[in-house]
Amino acid sequence: MTIKGLHIVSKRRPGKPVRYYIYAWRGGPQIRMVEGGPRPKLGPNDIAALKQAQDTLRTDAGSFGRLIEDWRGSPEWAAMATSTRAEWGRTIDLFPKKWTPLPVALFDDPRTKGAILKWRDGFAATPRRADYVIQVLRAALAWGRTRGRLERNICDDTPKLYAGGERAEIIWEPHEREIWQQARQSARDAVNLACLTGLRRGDLVKLPLAAIGEHAIVWKTSKGKIIATIPLYPKLRHLLENLRSRYRADGVDTVLVSALGKPRSPAGLTGDFIEERKRLGLPAKRLHDCRGTFATELMLVGMTDRQIADIMGWSATSVERIRKRYVDQARVIVELGRKIAR
């Protein structure tokens, strides 16, 4: 019979017989190589090799700790943004130490879900954090499943604890942005640029002046190496003209600079942002919430939900919710005020 449950890769070579590389599972150890002939069939030696590979999963190579170690050394982990790896690494440090030596096969058992939820509930006082630790664990188990170490991901259907709205739907509202103009210049510049471009923190500090074209900002972002194309609408043009006038030390070409004319660091920018937000008595919103604010700016210059979704990398449904909540509602109130005045 044809081999089932294995991963077979065929390699065709001009003028030579086809080669079949047989692996215990996708990403697993190679069992054998066959050259020429039809697609390989299951043989006694394959069964023995499969059993040996499965036994390996019960040793240290198959422990939960080894799974995490291998994940963090994988190409998938390396492809993440630097900020994501740092944040996820800190979250992995929160995983219980007693999980490290456990056979990863235990995470295929649905009964393990109870222990995971009990651990998650320890973060219930901060529901967003509780959901985040599950998100990282789910990603680890998903990687293990892709590599053939797990048959299922028992975290897939874990309900969220945080009952608030989607983060994308939180924005810096006009009165908050007006208060923010009293912040120190370097912090003020960063939030203003974030609100008008939607760029994440890592890209805000790296954005070079050379990325500003005649009609758009075109920049290869750190998040998945995506090319961001941001149209230069009037408010953004005006801000960029002001930012160009900031003092810069020799050789500095970033849009954002410190008071000394040097590039900003992500950690330094966050520290300044939090300090100024507290000093001005503003709500505990994040720099990342400027992305939703940017969506409202695009709505106000006449872009459709689909166009905004393409620029933001969001779903059109998410954009529609922001429009209804912040833009359409505001326009209705303004129009009502005009009717009353008349």
Phi and psi in degrees as GROMACS dihedral restraints (atoms count N, CA, C in turn):
[ dihedral_restraints ]
;  ai    aj    ak    al  type     phi  dphi    fc
    3     4     5     6     1   -69.9    20    10
    4     5     6     7     1   143.7    20    10
    6     7     8     9     1   -64.8    20    10
    7     8     9    10     1   127.5    20    10
    9    10    11    12     1  -119.3    20    10
   10    11    12    13     1   147.7    20    10
   12    13    14    15     1    81.2    20    10
   13    14    15    16     1     0.5    20    10
   15    16    17    18     1  -106.0    20    10
   16    17    18    19     1   173.8    20    10
   18    19    20    21     1  -117.6    20    10
   19    20    21    22     1   119.1    20    10
   21    22    23    24     1  -116.0    20    10
   22    23    24    25     1   126.7    20    10
   24    25    26    27     1  -114.6    20    10
   25    26    27    28     1   124.8    20    10
   27    28    29    30     1  -101.4    20    10
   28    29    30    31     1   139.8    20    10
   30    31    32    33     1  -126.2    20    10
   31    32    33    34     1   114.7    20    10
   33    34    35    36     1   -95.3    20    10
   34    35    36    37     1   135.8    20    10
   36    37    38    39     1  -125.8    20    10
   37    38    39    40     1   131.3    20    10
   39    40    41    42     1   -54.9    20    10
   40    41    42    43     1   123.5    20    10
   42    43    44    45     1    76.0    20    10
   43    44    45    46     1     5.1    20    10
   45    46    47    48     1  -129.8    20    10
   46    47    48    49     1   159.5    20    10
   48    49    50    51     1   -63.4    20    10
   49    50    51    52     1   149.8    20    10
   51    52    53    54     1   -67.0    20    10
   52    53    54    55     1   145.5    20    10
   54    55    56    57     1  -110.0    20    10
   55    56    57    58     1   139.9    20    10
   57    58    59    60     1  -116.4    20    10
   58    59    60    61     1   121.8    20    10
   60    61    62    63     1  -103.4    20    10
   61    62    63    64     1   121.9    20    10
   63    64    65    66     1  -109.1    20    10
   64    65    66    67     1   123.0    20    10
   66    67    68    69     1  -115.7    20    10
   67    68    69    70     1   152.5    20    10
   69    70    71    72     1   -62.0    20    10
   70    71    72    73     1   -32.6    20    10
   72    73    74    75     1  -165.0    20    10
   73    74    75    76     1   169.2    20    10
   75    76    77    78     1   -60.2    20    10
   76    77    78    79     1   119.9    20    10
   78    79    80    81     1    85.7    20    10
   79    80    81    82     1    -3.1    20    10
   81    82    83    84     1   -89.2    20    10
   82    83    84    85     1  -174.0    20    10
   84    85    86    87     1   -70.6    20    10
   85    86    87    88     1   149.0    20    10
   87    88    89    90     1   -77.3    20    10
   88    89    90    91     1   132.1    20    10
   90    91    92    93     1   -87.9    20    10
   91    92    93    94     1   -48.7    20    10
   93    94    95    96     1  -165.0    20    10
   94    95    96    97     1   173.1    20    10
   96    97    98    99     1  -127.2    20    10
   97    98    99   100     1   134.8    20    10
   99   100   101   102     1  -119.8    20    10
  100   101   102   103     1   133.8    20    10
  102   103   104   105     1  -113.9    20    10
  103   104   105   106     1   124.1    20    10
  105   106   107   108     1    79.8    20    10
  106   107   108   109     1   170.3    20    10
  108   109   110   111     1    80.7    20    10
  109   110   111   112     1  -174.6    20    10
  111   112   113   114     1   -75.4    20    10
  112   113   114   115     1   177.7    20    10
  114   115   116   117     1   -57.5    20    10
  115   116   117   118     1   134.9    20    10
  117   118   119   120     1   -59.7    20    10
  118   119   120   121     1   154.0    20    10
  120   121   122   123     1  -109.7    20    10
  121   122   123   124     1   157.8    20    10
  123   124   125   126     1   -70.8    20    10
  124   125   126   127     1   131.0    20    10
  126   127   128   129     1  -127.8    20    10
  127   128   129   130     1   170.1    20    10
  129   130   131   132     1   -55.8    20    10
  130   131   132   133     1   -39.4    20    10
  132   133   134   135     1   -66.0    20    10
  133   134   135   136     1   -31.6    20    10
  135   136   137   138     1   -66.0    20    10
  136   137   138   139     1   -40.2    20    10
  138   139   140   141     1   -62.9    20    10
  139   140   141   142     1   -43.0    20    10
  141   142   143   144     1   -64.5    20    10
  142   143   144   145     1   -41.5    20    10
  144   145   146   147     1   -65.6    20    10
  145   146   147   148     1   -37.8    20    10
  147   148   149   150     1   -63.0    20    10
  148   149   150   151     1   -43.7    20    10
  150   151   152   153     1   -62.5    20    10
  151   152   153   154     1   -40.6    20    10
  153   154   155   156     1   -64.4    20    10
  154   155   156   157     1   -41.1    20    10
  156   157   158   159     1   -63.8    20    10
  157   158   159   160     1   -40.1    20    10
  159   160   161   162     1   -68.0    20    10
  160   161   162   163     1   -36.2    20    10
  162   163   164   165     1   -64.5    20    10
  163   164   165   166     1   -33.6    20    10
  165   166   167   168     1   -61.5    20    10
  166   167   168   169     1   -33.8    20    10
  168   169   170   171     1   -66.3    20    10
  169   170   171   172     1   -17.0    20    10
  171   172   173   174     1   -92.4    20    10
  172   173   174   175     1    -5.9    20    10
  174   175   176   177     1   -92.8    20    10
  175   176   177   178     1  -166.2    20    10
  177   178   179   180     1   -58.5    20    10
  178   179   180   181     1   -33.1    20    10
  180   181   182   183     1   -64.1    20    10
  181   182   183   184     1   -19.7    20    10
  183   184   185   186     1  -108.3    20    10
  184   185   186   187     1    16.1    20    10
  186   187   188   189     1   -81.4    20    10
  187   188   189   190     1   161.7    20    10
  189   190   191   192     1   -62.4    20    10
  190   191   192   193     1   -40.7    20    10
  192   193   194   195     1   -61.5    20    10
  193   194   195   196     1   -38.2    20    10
  195   196   197   198     1   -69.5    20    10
  196   197   198   199     1   -35.5    20    10
  198   199   200   201     1   -59.3    20    10
  199   200   201   202     1   -47.0    20    10
  201   202   203   204     1   -64.6    20    10
  202   203   204   205     1   -41.8    20    10
  204   205   206   207     1   -62.0    20    10
  205   206   207   208     1   -44.2    20    10
  207   208   209   210     1   -68.3    20    10
  208   209   210   211     1   -35.9    20    10
  210   211   212   213     1   -61.3    20    10
  211   212   213   214     1   -44.5    20    10
  213   214   215   216     1   -71.7    20    10
  214   215   216   217     1   -13.3    20    10
  216   217   218   219     1  -103.9    20    10
  217   218   219   220     1     9.1    20    10
  219   220   221   222     1   -89.5    20    10
  220   221   222   223     1   162.0    20    10
  222   223   224   225     1   -62.1    20    10
  223   224   225   226     1   -32.2    20    10
  225   226   227   228     1   -63.9    20    10
  226   227   228   229     1   -40.6    20    10
  228   229   230   231     1   -67.5    20    10
  229   230   231   232     1   -42.6    20    10
  231   232   233   234     1   -64.0    20    10
  232   233   234   235     1   -26.8    20    10
  234   235   236   237     1   -76.8    20    10
  235   236   237   238     1   -12.7    20    10
  237   238   239   240     1   -71.1    20    10
  238   239   240   241     1   157.6    20    10
  240   241   242   243     1   -63.3    20    10
  241   242   243   244     1   149.8    20    10
  243   244   245   246     1   -56.6    20    10
  244   245   246   247     1   -41.9    20    10
  246   247   248   249     1   -65.2    20    10
  247   248   249   250     1   -35.8    20    10
  249   250   251   252     1   -67.5    20    10
  250   251   252   253     1   -44.4    20    10
  252   253   254   255     1   -60.3    20    10
  253   254   255   256     1   -40.3    20    10
  255   256   257   258     1   -64.8    20    10
  256   257   258   259     1   -46.1    20    10
  258   259   260   261     1   -68.0    20    10
  259   260   261   262     1   -42.6    20    10
  261   262   263   264     1   -67.7    20    10
  262   263   264   265     1   -34.7    20    10
  264   265   266   267     1   -62.0    20    10
  265   266   267   268     1   -42.4    20    10
  267   268   269   270     1   -64.1    20    10
  268   269   270   271     1   -35.1    20    10
  270   271   272   273     1   -71.2    20    10
  271   272   273   274     1   -38.8    20    10
  273   274   275   276     1   -59.9    20    10
  274   275   276   277     1   -33.7    20    10
  276   277   278   279     1   -63.4    20    10
  277   278   279   280     1   -17.3    20    10
  279   280   281   282     1   -84.9    20    10
  280   281   282   283     1   -11.8    20    10
  282   283   284   285     1   -61.6    20    10
  283   284   285   286     1   139.3    20    10
  285   286   287   288     1   -56.8    20    10
  286   287   288   289     1   134.1    20    10
  288   289   290   291     1   -63.0    20    10
  289   290   291   292     1   -28.2    20    10
  291   292   293   294     1   -69.0    20    10
  292   293   294   295     1   -13.7    20    10
  294   295   296   297     1   -76.1    20    10
  295   296   297   298     1   -25.9    20    10
  297   298   299   300     1   -52.7    20    10
  298   299   300   301     1   -49.5    20    10
  300   301   302   303     1   -83.8    20    10
  301   302   303   304     1    -4.0    20    10
  303   304   305   306     1   -68.7    20    10
  304   305   306   307     1   142.3    20    10
  306   307   308   309     1   -60.4    20    10
  307   308   309   310     1   134.6    20    10
  309   310   311   312     1   -62.9    20    10
  310   311   312   313     1   -21.9    20    10
  312   313   314   315     1   -60.0    20    10
  313   314   315   316     1   -24.8    20    10
  315   316   317   318     1   -62.2    20    10
  316   317   318   319     1   -27.1    20    10
  318   319   320   321     1   -81.9    20    10
  319   320   321   322     1     4.2    20    10
  321   322   323   324     1   -93.5    20    10
  322   323   324   325     1   -13.4    20    10
  324   325   326   327     1   -87.2    20    10
  325   326   327   328     1   118.9    20    10
  327   328   329   330     1   -55.2    20    10
  328   329   330   331     1   -24.6    20    10
  330   331   332   333     1   -68.7    20    10
  331   332   333   334     1   -19.9    20    10
  333   334   335   336     1   -68.6    20    10
  334   335   336   337     1   -20.8    20    10
  336   337   338   339     1   -57.2    20    10
  337   338   339   340     1   -36.5    20    10
  339   340   341   342     1   -61.8    20    10
  340   341   342   343     1   -41.7    20    10
  342   343   344   345     1   -66.4    20    10
  343   344   345   346     1   -37.4    20    10
  345   346   347   348     1   -65.3    20    10
  346   347   348   349     1   -44.7    20    10
  348   349   350   351     1   -66.6    20    10
  349   350   351   352     1   -35.2    20    10
  351   352   353   354     1   -62.8    20    10
  352   353   354   355     1   -41.1    20    10
  354   355   356   357     1   -66.1    20    10
  355   356   357   358     1   -44.6    20    10
  357   358   359   360     1   -58.2    20    10
  358   359   360   361     1   -39.5    20    10
  360   361   362   363     1   -64.7    20    10
  361   362   363   364     1   -17.3    20    10
  363   364   365   366     1   -67.0    20    10
  364   365   366   367     1   -14.8    20    10
  366   367   368   369     1  -104.0    20    10
  367   368   369   370     1    12.9    20    10
  369   370   371   372     1   -60.3    20    10
  370   371   372   373     1   -25.7    20    10
  372   373   374   375     1   -65.6    20    10
  373   374   375   376     1   -23.6    20    10
  375   376   377   378     1  -124.8    20    10
  376   377   378   379     1    82.1    20    10
  378   379   380   381     1   -57.5    20    10
  379   380   381   382     1   -32.8    20    10
  381   382   383   384     1   -66.4    20    10
  382   383   384   385     1   -38.8    20    10
  384   385   386   387     1   -64.8    20    10
  385   386   387   388     1   -40.4    20    10
  387   388   389   390     1   -59.8    20    10
  388   389   390   391     1   -43.2    20    10
  390   391   392   393     1   -67.4    20    10
  391   392   393   394     1   -32.3    20    10
  393   394   395   396     1   -70.8    20    10
  394   395   396   397     1   -40.1    20    10
  396   397   398   399     1   -65.0    20    10
  397   398   399   400     1   -34.7    20    10
  399   400   401   402     1   -68.9    20    10
  400   401   402   403     1   -37.2    20    10
  402   403   404   405     1   -59.0    20    10
  403   404   405   406     1   -44.2    20    10
  405   406   407   408     1   -69.8    20    10
  406   407   408   409     1   -42.3    20    10
  408   409   410   411     1   -62.3    20    10
  409   410   411   412     1   -41.2    20    10
  411   412   413   414     1   -60.2    20    10
  412   413   414   415     1   -40.9    20    10
  414   415   416   417     1   -64.9    20    10
  415   416   417   418     1   -38.9    20    10
  417   418   419   420     1   -63.6    20    10
  418   419   420   421     1   -45.3    20    10
  420   421   422   423     1   -68.6    20    10
  421   422   423   424     1   -33.4    20    10
  423   424   425   426     1   -64.0    20    10
  424   425   426   427     1   -40.2    20    10
  426   427   428   429     1   -63.8    20    10
  427   428   429   430     1   -42.7    20    10
  429   430   431   432     1   -62.3    20    10
  430   431   432   433     1   -36.6    20    10
  432   433   434   435     1   -67.7    20    10
  433   434   435   436     1   -42.2    20    10
  435   436   437   438     1   -59.8    20    10
  436   437   438   439     1   -36.0    20    10
  438   439   440   441     1   -85.7    20    10
  439   440   441   442     1     6.2    20    10
  441   442   443   444     1    81.6    20    10
  442   443   444   445     1    10.8    20    10
  444   445   446   447     1   -88.1    20    10
  445   446   447   448     1   -17.9    20    10
  447   448   449   450     1  -132.6    20    10
  448   449   450   451     1   151.1    20    10
  450   451   452   453     1   -93.5    20    10
  451   452   453   454     1   -23.4    20    10
  453   454   455   456     1  -146.0    20    10
  454   455   456   457     1   168.5    20    10
  456   457   458   459     1  -117.4    20    10
  457   458   459   460     1   102.0    20    10
  459   460   461   462     1   -72.9    20    10
  460   461   462   463     1    -4.7    20    10
  462   463   464   465     1   -95.6    20    10
  463   464   465   466     1    -1.7    20    10
  465   466   467   468     1   -58.4    20    10
  466   467   468   469     1   -39.1    20    10
  468   469   470   471     1  -104.8    20    10
  469   470   471   472     1    24.6    20    10
  471   472   473   474     1   -71.7    20    10
  472   473   474   475     1   121.0    20    10
  474   475   476   477     1   -70.7    20    10
  475   476   477   478     1   149.7    20    10
  477   478   479   480     1   -80.0    20    10
  478   479   480   481     1   150.3    20    10
  480   481   482   483     1   -91.3    20    10
  481   482   483   484     1   -32.7    20    10
  483   484   485   486     1   -73.1    20    10
  484   485   486   487     1   121.0    20    10
  486   487   488   489     1   -97.8    20    10
  487   488   489   490     1     3.5    20    10
  489   490   491   492     1   -76.5    20    10
  490   491   492   493     1  -178.1    20    10
  492   493   494   495     1   -73.3    20    10
  493   494   495   496     1   170.9    20    10
  495   496   497   498     1   -63.9    20    10
  496   497   498   499     1   142.3    20    10
  498   499   500   501     1   -58.8    20    10
  499   500   501   502     1   -33.6    20    10
  501   502   503   504     1   -62.1    20    10
  502   503   504   505     1   -22.6    20    10
  504   505   506   507     1   -89.6    20    10
  505   506   507   508     1     2.9    20    10
  507   508   509   510     1   -94.9    20    10
  508   509   510   511     1   131.4    20    10
  510   511   512   513     1  -130.6    20    10
  511   512   513   514     1   164.5    20    10
  513   514   515   516     1   -85.0    20    10
  514   515   516   517     1   113.8    20    10
  516   517   518   519     1   -78.7    20    10
  517   518   519   520     1   159.6    20    10
  519   520   521   522     1   -51.2    20    10
  520   521   522   523     1   -43.7    20    10
  522   523   524   525     1   -68.5    20    10
  523   524   525   526     1   -31.0    20    10
  525   526   527   528     1   -71.2    20    10
  526   527   528   529     1   -38.4    20    10
  528   529   530   531     1   -68.7    20    10
  529   530   531   532     1   -32.3    20    10
  531   532   533   534     1   -66.2    20    10
  532   533   534   535     1   -43.6    20    10
  534   535   536   537     1   -62.8    20    10
  535   536   537   538     1   -37.1    20    10
  537   538   539   540     1   -61.9    20    10
  538   539   540   541     1   -22.3    20    10
  540   541   542   543     1   -66.5    20    10
  541   542   543   544     1    -8.0    20    10
  543   544   545   546     1   -89.7    20    10
  544   545   546   547     1    -2.7    20    10
  546   547   548   549     1   -71.6    20    10
  547   548   549   550     1   163.4    20    10
  549   550   551   552     1   -57.6    20    10
  550   551   552   553     1   148.8    20    10
  552   553   554   555     1   -55.4    20    10
  553   554   555   556     1   -45.9    20    10
  555   556   557   558     1   -64.3    20    10
  556   557   558   559     1   -38.8    20    10
  558   559   560   561     1   -73.6    20    10
  559   560   561   562     1   -39.1    20    10
  561   562   563   564     1   -60.8    20    10
  562   563   564   565     1   -44.3    20    10
  564   565   566   567     1   -60.2    20    10
  565   566   567   568     1   -41.6    20    10
  567   568   569   570     1   -64.4    20    10
  568   569   570   571     1   -45.9    20    10
  570   571   572   573     1   -69.0    20    10
  571   572   573   574     1   -40.2    20    10
  573   574   575   576     1   -60.8    20    10
  574   575   576   577     1   -42.5    20    10
  576   577   578   579     1   -67.5    20    10
  577   578   579   580     1   -39.1    20    10
  579   580   581   582     1   -64.5    20    10
  580   581   582   583     1   -40.0    20    10
  582   583   584   585     1   -68.6    20    10
  583   584   585   586     1   -26.8    20    10
  585   586   587   588     1  -101.8    20    10
  586   587   588   589     1    -4.4    20    10
  588   589   590   591     1  -124.7    20    10
  589   590   591   592     1   -23.9    20    10
  591   592   593   594     1    74.8    20    10
  592   593   594   595     1     9.4    20    10
  594   595   596   597     1   -72.0    20    10
  595   596   597   598     1   145.7    20    10
  597   598   599   600     1   -76.2    20    10
  598   599   600   601     1   165.7    20    10
  600   601   602   603     1   -53.5    20    10
  601   602   603   604     1   -47.8    20    10
  603   604   605   606     1   -60.7    20    10
  604   605   606   607     1   -31.9    20    10
  606   607   608   609     1   -85.2    20    10
  607   608   609   610     1   -29.2    20    10
  609   610   611   612     1   -59.7    20    10
  610   611   612   613     1   -44.4    20    10
  612   613   614   615     1   -76.7    20    10
  613   614   615   616     1   -20.8    20    10
  615   616   617   618     1   -98.1    20    10
  616   617   618   619     1   -15.9    20    10
  618   619   620   621     1   -54.8    20    10
  619   620   621   622     1   119.3    20    10
  621   622   623   624     1   -91.2    20    10
  622   623   624   625     1   156.8    20    10
  624   625   626   627     1   -59.7    20    10
  625   626   627   628     1   -30.3    20    10
  627   628   629   630     1   -65.7    20    10
  628   629   630   631     1   -18.1    20    10
  630   631   632   633     1   -77.9    20    10
  631   632   633   634     1   -10.2    20    10
  633   634   635   636     1   -88.0    20    10
  634   635   636   637     1   109.3    20    10
  636   637   638   639     1   -93.9    20    10
  637   638   639   640     1  -168.1    20    10
  639   640   641   642     1   -71.0    20    10
  640   641   642   643     1   -35.7    20    10
  642   643   644   645     1  -122.2    20    10
  643   644   645   646     1    -9.8    20    10
  645   646   647   648     1  -161.0    20    10
  646   647   648   649     1   158.9    20    10
  648   649   650   651     1   -90.0    20    10
  649   650   651   652     1   125.8    20    10
  651   652   653   654     1  -121.1    20    10
  652   653   654   655     1   116.9    20    10
  654   655   656   657     1  -147.0    20    10
  655   656   657   658     1   133.4    20    10
  657   658   659   660     1   -83.1    20    10
  658   659   660   661     1   106.0    20    10
  660   661   662   663     1   -76.7    20    10
  661   662   663   664     1   165.6    20    10
  663   664   665   666     1   -82.0    20    10
  664   665   666   667     1   -16.8    20    10
  666   667   668   669     1   -85.1    20    10
  667   668   669   670     1    93.9    20    10
  669   670   671   672     1    73.0    20    10
  670   671   672   673     1    14.2    20    10
  672   673   674   675     1    57.3    20    10
  673   674   675   676     1    37.4    20    10
  675   676   677   678     1   -84.0    20    10
  676   677   678   679     1   143.4    20    10
  678   679   680   681     1   -84.3    20    10
  679   680   681   682     1   115.7    20    10
  681   682   683   684     1   -92.5    20    10
  682   683   684   685     1   129.5    20    10
  684   685   686   687     1  -121.9    20    10
  685   686   687   688     1   111.1    20    10
  687   688   689   690     1  -116.6    20    10
  688   689   690   691     1   116.1    20    10
  690   691   692   693     1   -64.6    20    10
  691   692   693   694     1   144.3    20    10
  693   694   695   696     1   -88.2    20    10
  694   695   696   697     1    87.3    20    10
  696   697   698   699     1   -85.0    20    10
  697   698   699   700     1   165.8    20    10
  699   700   701   702     1   -51.9    20    10
  700   701   702   703     1   -48.2    20    10
  702   703   704   705     1   -62.9    20    10
  703   704   705   706     1   -38.2    20    10
  705   706   707   708     1   -69.5    20    10
  706   707   708   709     1   -41.3    20    10
  708   709   710   711     1   -57.5    20    10
  709   710   711   712     1   -45.8    20    10
  711   712   713   714     1   -61.6    20    10
  712   713   714   715     1   -43.6    20    10
  714   715   716   717     1   -63.4    20    10
  715   716   717   718     1   -44.5    20    10
  717   718   719   720     1   -64.0    20    10
  718   719   720   721     1   -34.9    20    10
  720   721   722   723     1   -62.1    20    10
  721   722   723   724     1   -40.8    20    10
  723   724   725   726     1   -66.6    20    10
  724   725   726   727     1   -41.9    20    10
  726   727   728   729     1   -67.5    20    10
  727   728   729   730     1   -31.1    20    10
  729   730   731   732     1   -62.2    20    10
  730   731   732   733     1   -27.6    20    10
  732   733   734   735     1   -81.8    20    10
  733   734   735   736     1    -4.9    20    10
  735   736   737   738     1   -67.4    20    10
  736   737   738   739     1   147.6    20    10
  738   739   740   741     1   -65.7    20    10
  739   740   741   742     1   135.3    20    10
  741   742   743   744     1  -130.2    20    10
  742   743   744   745     1   136.6    20    10
  744   745   746   747     1   -69.1    20    10
  745   746   747   748     1   164.0    20    10
  747   748   749   750     1   -56.6    20    10
  748   749   750   751     1   132.2    20    10
  750   751   752   753     1    85.1    20    10
  751   752   753   754     1    -5.3    20    10
  753   754   755   756     1   -87.5    20    10
  754   755   756   757     1   126.2    20    10
  756   757   758   759     1  -128.1    20    10
  757   758   759   760     1    17.4    20    10
  759   760   761   762     1   -80.6    20    10
  760   761   762   763     1   150.1    20    10
  762   763   764   765     1   -65.8    20    10
  763   764   765   766     1   -43.3    20    10
  765   766   767   768     1   -94.3    20    10
  766   767   768   769     1   135.1    20    10
  768   769   770   771     1  -137.7    20    10
  769   770   771   772     1   159.7    20    10
  771   772   773   774     1   -80.0    20    10
  772   773   774   775     1   179.2    20    10
  774   775   776   777     1   -63.3    20    10
  775   776   777   778     1   -21.3    20    10
  777   778   779   780     1   -92.6    20    10
  778   779   780   781     1     4.4    20    10
  780   781   782   783     1    79.8    20    10
  781   782   783   784     1    20.3    20    10
  783   784   785   786     1  -108.5    20    10
  784   785   786   787     1   159.2    20    10
  786   787   788   789     1   -62.5    20    10
  787   788   789   790     1   151.2    20    10
  789   790   791   792     1   -85.2    20    10
  790   791   792   793     1   151.8    20    10
  792   793   794   795     1  -103.2    20    10
  793   794   795   796     1   151.6    20    10
  795   796   797   798     1   -56.4    20    10
  796   797   798   799     1   -45.4    20    10
  798   799   800   801     1   -66.5    20    10
  799   800   801   802     1   -41.3    20    10
  801   802   803   804     1   -64.3    20    10
  802   803   804   805     1   -39.0    20    10
  804   805   806   807     1   -64.5    20    10
  805   806   807   808     1   -43.5    20    10
  807   808   809   810     1   -63.0    20    10
  808   809   810   811     1   -42.4    20    10
  810   811   812   813     1   -61.2    20    10
  811   812   813   814     1   -45.7    20    10
  813   814   815   816     1   -62.4    20    10
  814   815   816   817     1   -41.9    20    10
  816   817   818   819     1   -60.7    20    10
  817   818   819   820     1   -48.9    20    10
  819   820   821   822     1   -64.3    20    10
  820   821   822   823     1   -42.6    20    10
  822   823   824   825     1   -60.9    20    10
  823   824   825   826     1   -46.3    20    10
  825   826   827   828     1   -69.9    20    10
  826   827   828   829     1   -37.2    20    10
  828   829   830   831     1   -61.1    20    10
  829   830   831   832     1   -42.6    20    10
  831   832   833   834     1   -68.7    20    10
  832   833   834   835     1   -42.0    20    10
  834   835   836   837     1   -60.7    20    10
  835   836   837   838     1   -37.0    20    10
  837   838   839   840     1   -87.3    20    10
  838   839   840   841     1    -2.4    20    10
  840   841   842   843     1    70.2    20    10
  841   842   843   844     1    29.2    20    10
  843   844   845   846     1   -85.2    20    10
  844   845   846   847     1   157.9    20    10
  846   847   848   849     1   -60.1    20    10
  847   848   849   850     1   159.9    20    10
  849   850   851   852     1   -77.1    20    10
  850   851   852   853     1    58.6    20    10
  852   853   854   855     1   -89.4    20    10
  853   854   855   856     1   165.2    20    10
  855   856   857   858     1  -106.8    20    10
  856   857   858   859     1   162.0    20    10
  858   859   860   861     1   -60.8    20    10
  859   860   861   862     1   -34.9    20    10
  861   862   863   864     1   -63.2    20    10
  862   863   864   865     1   -23.5    20    10
  864   865   866   867     1   -69.8    20    10
  865   866   867   868     1    -8.6    20    10
  867   868   869   870     1   -67.0    20    10
  868   869   870   871     1   -19.8    20    10
  870   871   872   873     1   -65.2    20    10
  871   872   873   874     1   -42.1    20    10
  873   874   875   876     1   -64.8    20    10
  874   875   876   877     1   -35.7    20    10
  876   877   878   879     1   -63.1    20    10
  877   878   879   880     1   -41.5    20    10
  879   880   881   882     1   -59.6    20    10
  880   881   882   883     1   -38.9    20    10
  882   883   884   885     1   -59.9    20    10
  883   884   885   886     1   -40.2    20    10
  885   886   887   888     1   -67.0    20    10
  886   887   888   889     1   -34.7    20    10
  888   889   890   891     1   -63.3    20    10
  889   890   891   892     1   -40.8    20    10
  891   892   893   894     1   -66.9    20    10
  892   893   894   895     1   -34.1    20    10
  894   895   896   897     1   -63.7    20    10
  895   896   897   898     1   -40.7    20    10
  897   898   899   900     1   -70.1    20    10
  898   899   900   901     1   -21.2    20    10
  900   901   902   903     1   -94.7    20    10
  901   902   903   904     1     8.0    20    10
  903   904   905   906     1    98.1    20    10
  904   905   906   907     1    11.1    20    10
  906   907   908   909     1   -76.2    20    10
  907   908   909   910     1   150.3    20    10
  909   910   911   912     1   -81.6    20    10
  910   911   912   913     1   163.9    20    10
  912   913   914   915     1   -59.6    20    10
  913   914   915   916     1   -38.6    20    10
  915   916   917   918     1   -66.0    20    10
  916   917   918   919     1   -42.7    20    10
  918   919   920   921     1   -63.4    20    10
  919   920   921   922     1   -42.3    20    10
  921   922   923   924     1   -66.1    20    10
  922   923   924   925     1   -41.4    20    10
  924   925   926   927     1   -60.2    20    10
  925   926   927   928     1   -39.6    20    10
  927   928   929   930     1   -65.5    20    10
  928   929   930   931     1   -40.2    20    10
  930   931   932   933     1   -69.9    20    10
  931   932   933   934     1   -40.8    20    10
  933   934   935   936     1   -83.1    20    10
  934   935   936   937     1   -20.9    20    10
  936   937   938   939     1    75.0    20    10
  937   938   939   940     1    27.4    20    10
  939   940   941   942     1  -107.9    20    10
  940   941   942   943     1   175.9    20    10
  942   943   944   945     1   -83.3    20    10
  943   944   945   946     1   152.0    20    10
  945   946   947   948     1   -63.0    20    10
  946   947   948   949     1   -28.2    20    10
  948   949   950   951     1   -65.4    20    10
  949   950   951   952     1   -42.1    20    10
  951   952   953   954     1   -62.3    20    10
  952   953   954   955     1   -42.3    20    10
  954   955   956   957     1   -64.2    20    10
  955   956   957   958     1   -40.7    20    10
  957   958   959   960     1   -61.4    20    10
  958   959   960   961     1   -39.0    20    10
  960   961   962   963     1   -65.2    20    10
  961   962   963   964     1   -39.6    20    10
  963   964   965   966     1   -64.9    20    10
  964   965   966   967     1   -41.4    20    10
  966   967   968   969     1   -60.1    20    10
  967   968   969   970     1   -47.5    20    10
  969   970   971   972     1   -65.6    20    10
  970   971   972   973     1   -37.2    20    10
  972   973   974   975     1   -77.3    20    10
  973   974   975   976     1   -40.2    20    10
  975   976   977   978     1  -111.9    20    10
  976   977   978   979     1   -36.6    20    10
  978   979   980   981     1   -94.4    20    10
  979   980   981   982     1   -56.3    20    10
  981   982   983   984     1   -61.0    20    10
  982   983   984   985     1   -41.8    20    10
  984   985   986   987     1   -62.3    20    10
  985   986   987   988     1   -42.6    20    10
  987   988   989   990     1   -64.0    20    10
  988   989   990   991     1   -39.7    20    10
  990   991   992   993     1   -66.4    20    10
  991   992   993   994     1   -37.9    20    10
  993   994   995   996     1   -62.0    20    10
  994   995   996   997     1   -43.4    20    10
  996   997   998   999     1   -65.5    20    10
  997   998   999  1000     1   -42.0    20    10
  999  1000  1001  1002     1   -62.5    20    10
 1000  1001  1002  1003     1   -43.7    20    10
 1002  1003  1004  1005     1   -64.9    20    10
 1003  1004  1005  1006     1   -38.6    20    10
 1005  1006  1007  1008     1   -63.0    20    10
 1006  1007  1008  1009     1   -40.9    20    10
 1008  1009  1010  1011     1   -62.5    20    10
 1009  1010  1011  1012     1   -37.4    20    10
 1011  1012  1013  1014     1   -66.9    20    10
 1012  1013  1014  1015     1   -40.0    20    10
 1014  1015  1016  1017     1   -64.7    20    10
 1015  1016  1017  1018     1   -41.2    20    10
 1017  1018  1019  1020     1   -63.4    20    10
 1018  1019  1020  1021     1   -41.5    20    10
 1020  1021  1022  1023     1   -63.3    20    10
 1021  1022  1023  1024     1   -38.3    20    10
